[in-house]
Amino acid sequence: MPTVEQDLFSTVPKKDYLDFFEKEKPQYNKIVDFLEFKKEDISKAVGVPLSSVR
């Protein structure tokens, strides 16, 4: 019987089609640009002051 994890990740491709990773490390700037996030969005999402977001 498949586990919840297997079901959840079975739809995630193995290949990084959007080029978000380099040597298995996320390229945060590419992800932020793709999602069109503003500094305010990132500050709120990760719970840090706006002045801490570069």
DAJOQUI-V284024 format. One record per residue. PHI is phi in radians with two decimals (none if undefined). PSI is psi in whole degrees, 0 to 359 (NA if undefined). BURIAL is 1 if it has 9 or more other ideal C-beta (glycine too) atoms within 8 Angstrom, else 0. Layout:
PHI_PSI_BURIAL / PHI_PSI_BURIAL
//
This chain:
none_130_0 / -1.14_146_0 / -1.52_166_0 / -1.04_320_0 / -1.09_317_0 / -1.09_317_0 / -1.11_317_0 / -1.12_315_0 / -1.63_0_0 / -1.19_341_0 / -1.64_356_0 / -1.56_122_0 / -1.19_149_0 / -1.26_329_0 / -1.48_142_0 / -1.53_80_0 / -1.13_333_0 / -1.66_3_0 / 1.01_43_0 / -1.52_349_1 / -2.15_146_1 / -2.27_116_0 / 0.92_46_0 / 1.16_11_0 / -1.88_131_0 / -1.12_140_0 / -1.72_90_1 / -1.00_322_0 / -1.09_322_0 / -1.14_320_1 / -1.17_315_1 / -1.09_316_1 / -1.10_316_0 / -1.06_317_0 / -1.43_355_0 / 0.99_41_0 / -1.34_148_0 / -1.78_166_0 / -1.00_324_0 / -1.09_321_0 / -1.11_315_0 / -1.16_317_1 / -0.99_313_1 / -1.18_318_0 / -1.13_322_0 / -1.79_358_0 / 1.26_37_0 / -2.11_157_0 / -1.09_148_0 / -0.96_324_0 / -1.15_345_0 / -1.56_350_0 / -1.56_126_1 / -1.71_NA_0
//
